[in-house]
Structure formats: C-alpha cells, structure tokens
C-alpha cells in the first residue's frame, strides 16, 4: 500500500480554522470615577504627603494616578518642575478608596526610578480628566 500526500489549497486550511460562532461580546462597565478631594501636608522641606479620596476606582492604580496629579500640580505651584515618588498606600471600604502618596519635589530632575516631570504630568491629568490641586 502506497500513501500519497493530498494537496489542500491554503485557503481551505484557513477556512477550517475559522470559528463557527461569533465571538461573545462582554460589556465593559464605564469608568465614571468621583474624585472626592485632595489634602496636602508638608512633612519636611521638600517632602510632601497627599491624601486623596475617590469612588468608582478600578483599583489602586487609579488612586495612584490621582495622587500623582496632585503632586505634579503642587510642584508647579511651589515653583518646582519635578517630583519623585516615595510611596503610596491605598485602602478601599464600601467602594470608597483612600490613598496617601508621598513625593519629594525638586527644581531639578531627582535621582530615582519613579520621577515625574510636573508640566507633562499636569497636561496628561487634564487630558484624562483627573483633577489636580
């Protein structure tokens, strides 16, 4: 008995891989946050803490972005152009998120991995409808 290879056109091979049914579309809930306020506390010289509160956050990253926007605007108000992130803590209870973010503000780009350019950050915050101070 001799086996021979069948020639199947490539288009037929691709057609065999096509899904039989339409993909299932899942509704993604709209992101409609409520920004509830920013409290600023000067800790020491150029070290500043921002307490932020919001509802409707998708997670800690939304709260961290809110804190970063506050720090960037604060740096500009004080005549500085940069900030370096030190830490952020977050908590969620009953859909209400709170966070405390600490930044060092400076007039020159500080050392560190998590630095922000205040002007660029404030511009991005406006584009994303995240309030600043």
N, C-alpha and C positions, 0 to 999 in steps of 0.2 A: 504494500500500500504506500502510495506516494502522497505527501502533504504538499499543498501549494498555497502560497500566500494570496490572499484576496486583496484586490486594490479597492479601497474605500475612499471616495473623494473627501478631502479635508473638511469641506463644508458640512457633509453629513456627520462627520465625527463631532463637530462643534454643536450641531443641532441636537445630537443625542445628549449633550451635557446641559442643555438649556433647562431651567426649572419649569416644572409642569404648571405650577400655580404662580400667581402674582405674589410678590413679597408682602409680608404683613407690615403695614404702616402702624407705628406706635406714636401716639400723641405725646409730645414733649410739653410739660407744663410751662407756661410762660413765666419768665423771670421778672417778677414785679416786686423788687425789694422796697422796704420802707426804711429810710435812713433816719434814725431817731436822735442823733446828736453826737457831738464830739466834746470831750473835756480835755483840756491841756494842762499839764503840770510840769513846770521846770524842776528837774531833780537836782542838777548840779551843773552850772556853767552852760555847756553845750549839750547836755544830756536831757532829753525831753520825753515824757510819757504821754501817750494819747489814749484815752478811754473812749471807745466807740461802741455804739449800740444800734442794732438793726433787727428788722423782722424780714422774713422771706429770703434769707440767705440760703444758698445751695450747699454751703459748707464753710469751713474755716477760711478757705481761700478768698471768699467774698468779703469776709470781715477783715482779713489782712490787707486786701486792696483798699478798703475804706480807711484803714489806719495809715497806709502809705500815702494816700491822697491828702490826709490831714497833715502828715509830716512834711510833705513837699510844699504845701501852701504856707505852713508855719515857717519853714526855712526861708521862703521868699519874703514873707512879711518881716522877718528879722534881718533881711539883707544878706542872706547866705544863699549859695547856689546848689548845695549838695546835702545829702543825708546818708547815714549808714545805719542799716537795720541792726539792732542788737538782739531783740527778742519780741515775740508776740505770743500771748496766751489767749485762748478763746474758751467760751463756755456757752452752752445752749440749754435753755429751760423753757419748755412750752412754746417753742417757735421763736422765742426772743433770744438773739445772740448778743453777747457782750465780749469785748476784747480789750486787752491792754497791749499796746505796742510801744516799744522804747526805741528811740533813734538818737544818734549823735548828729547834730547839724554842724556844717562847716562851710567855709568860704572856698575851700579847695577840695578837689576830689579826694575823699579819705581812703585810707587803706582798707582792704576788706573785700569780700566777695559779694556782699549784698548792699551795694551802693546805689543811690538814685540821683539822677540829675533833676533838680526840683522843677525847672521850667518844662522839661519834656514830660515829666510825670503829671504835672498840673494840667497840661494840654491833653494828655491821654485821659485823665479823670473827667474832664469836660466832655470829651468825645463819648465816653462811656456813661455819662450822666451820674457820676459818683461825686457827691458834694465834697467840698473842702471846707476849711475853716472860714 
